[in-house]
């Protein structure tokens, strides 16, 4: 059984996302990872559980600005 820590690039490839998204999800959506010096490291099992529990869920309002009536201002 392999139990190693993955880099930002490796976890991005695993999830099929860009590395910038990994950094954004880590800071804005509490994606589980550990900062070791200047490097972020991730356990695949922790990230899998985070995804399963909705951490990476598709929230269409995420990052969008809404006006007073609640309408998106794209």
PyMOL commands that set and color helices and strands:
alter all, ss='L'
color gray80, all
select helices_A, chain A and resi 8-15+19-28+44-52
alter helices_A, ss='H'
color red, helices_A
select strands_A, chain A and resi 5-6+34-36+39-43
alter strands_A, ss='S'
color yellow, strands_A
deselect
rebuild
show_as cartoon
